[in-house]
């Protein structure tokens, strides 16, 4: 049976790639990054097996003070589309601060993952809200200590200081090639290169690392259609 999955706020589509690798067919919804408007988007009911994605996190981020404009809470738009589509399952990714959104359904189960523990190369932590609940569990803590973490703000010197305090190297010196390798997608370097280093690293840092995405996708695909 066709495993059709709708991706909301797909960004550069790193989480999409993990689900595609697992055998799903992805339909990408609108994203502000590419000039799309979720408020004008409506999903048909009963078409999509699952919905994945991550609403913009700037309003919930610990680095939100660096942004010059106010960012809307679009978690409500994500939830609206889910209610329209009525999928079998949902995976919503964001920073931990998104737990304060008044739009989050109480039945969506939060789980905190670290890329290193999922088999990846970075320190990066992300929070996923899962429905139905208790489908994914935190993997065992992996021995060792990652040296880097690729952030959306990795190219901004002013955000490298708090990152260094968390125990990994400063981020301002990460090249596009290094960022792509750390995120698990070295094949994307040539595709991203024309965009310029700063913007390309931002796209990679905004995305879910490959190992973490594979961990999520593998677990979710155990759900019967």
Secondary structure as UniProt FT lines:
FT   STRAND          4..8
FT   TURN            11..12
FT   HELIX           14..21
FT   TURN            22..23
FT   STRAND          25..28
FT   HELIX           32..34
FT   HELIX           38..40
FT   TURN            45..46
FT   STRAND          50..53
FT   TURN            58..60
FT   TURN            62..63
FT   HELIX           64..66
FT   HELIX           75..85
FT   STRAND          89..94
FT   HELIX           96..100
FT   TURN            102..103
FT   TURN            106..107
FT   STRAND          109..114
FT   HELIX           115..118
FT   STRAND          125..131
FT   TURN            152..155
FT   HELIX           157..159
FT   HELIX           160..165
FT   TURN            166..167
FT   TURN            172..173
FT   HELIX           176..183
FT   HELIX           186..188
FT   HELIX           189..193
FT   TURN            194..195
FT   HELIX           197..206
FT   HELIX           210..220
FT   TURN            221..222
//
